[in-house]
Amino acid sequence: MLDFIYYPVSWILWFWHRVFAAVPGLGKDSGLAWALAVVFLVFTLRVLLYKPFVKQVRTTKQMQELQPQIKELQKKYKNDRQKMAVEMQKLQKDHGFNPLMGCLPILAQVPVFLGLFHVLRSFNRTGHGFGQLGLSITENANTPNYVFNAADVQSFLSARIFGAPISAFITIPNSELQAFAIDGGVPSKVAIAAVAIPLMIIAGLATHFNARASVARQTPEAAANPQAAMMNKLALWVFPLGVMVGGPFLPIAILLYWVSNNIWTYGQQHLVFGKMEKEEEAKKQAKIEQRAQNAPKPGAKPVNTRKKTATDAVEDATDAVDAVDASPSTNGTGKSTGKAAGQRRPGGQKRPGNRGRANQKRRR
């Protein structure tokens, strides 16, 4: 039913196994070659999802910046959910915000995780539970698994990493464990636990520290949001604990997938956030330089760049006439002959005594 997921996952795993099997000192039956194939399956997926991940980070940052406006809308329309939803959509549209982009990288990894889990389980189909075929050990070893032929299946079953098959898990039934008895005997559960438990601890810690790095970059407004606070607690404590509790039921290869995925995420977060911080710093520097270029030079009179209107021009001309009229002059006797406030103009009209620039500004 989900072959459109299982076959692509199988092809990528098959490709990387062929690559590492060709490395001198490893070989196709090497457990390390199979483990590295799983790790590079993760890296291949994450490379394909790099741009959506960057978009997710930018979307999350934008969401945090919009928190004050979102709170205002929630407060304004708290009694009208329909109107609030409409206004929220309008706000998102105005800012080019797409909530789906924030979930795309996670949603894209889910089918790969499920596909890898199914393909790994399909190397051993001797069980009788859900998704198992109840094959005998011989039938299972000679039945292809998607793109893997019978020889690949036998190679996988005989491969060990520190004495444990990478598709085995701590709680595996003894009947299914017998299927790995090809060129190496039946592996012990102690050997499986010795590999799985450290991976479980590393996976839980990696999940916690990834969540902590993400929470540390949130703005105080975003962190104060009740929904965000709940998600932060889940990411910091519940999800890592879930890895520890579910680890005994997960194949070693899935734990490898989880660890390598978190390691990639941790490094990618620092790379992307560092790049975004540099972009923000460059924008701030550009604004400072632009402000410095527009500022008047030391000692220069600031220029009013506002366009003068016709009224401003008339008022400036009137001010100039007033200045000439009001300038004092002497007639040789030492007395001023200038016109004082309240004197008449040449046309006989009386000049108002409170005429001046300040009053003109007040009337405007």
Protein Blocks (a to p, Z undefined) as FASTA:
>chain_A
ZZmmmmmmmmmmmmmmmmmmmpghiajmlmklmmmmmmmmmmmmmmmmmmmmmmmmmmmm
mmmmmmmmmmmmmmmmmmlmklmmmmmmmmmmmnopafklmmmmmmmmmmmmmmmmmmmm
mmpckbcbehiaoiafklmmmgcehjbcfklmmmmmmpceehiafkbcfklcfklmmmmm
gokbjadfklmmmmmmmmmmmmmmmmmmmmmmmmmmpcfklmmpmklmmmmmmmmmmmmm
mmmmmmmmpcfklmmmmmmmmmmmmmmmmmmmmmmmmmmmmmmmmmmmmmmmmpccehia
cddfbdcdfklmmmmmmmmmmmmmmpccdehlopafbdcehiacfkopacdfkbcfklmm
mmZZ
